[in-house]
């Protein structure tokens, strides 16, 4: 299975980084390639993306610095991407964003995702600069 990880370090405390990135409504502010718009339908988040409308949800753990992002065409068929928030010091935080190429992701889409993740991590870094 292929994977891609992009990282950055920001001069911001972990709690501020985590608060921003774990808020699903902030997704369009940094995931500009994938998320064009967020809406809530029947209490569930949906995102408008270049590959169509998808359900989206987060599973988070502040103490561990984990933000798992699930997206897919149905609530039963969602694939994850993984954000890790790593405190280096009081005002220095590392961010790791990892995608895997799941069996239903064709190579052309995978290559696009590999380019997008670089842009998205760059957007995160810019946000905290």
Buried (B, 14 or more C-beta within 10 A) or exposed (E): EEEBEBEBEBEBBBEEBBEBBBEBEBBBBBBBBBBEEBEEEEEEBBBBBEEEBBBBBBEBEEEEBBBBBBBBEEEEEBBBBBBBBBBEEEEBBBBBBBBBBEEEBEEEEBEBBBEBBEBBBBBBBEBBE
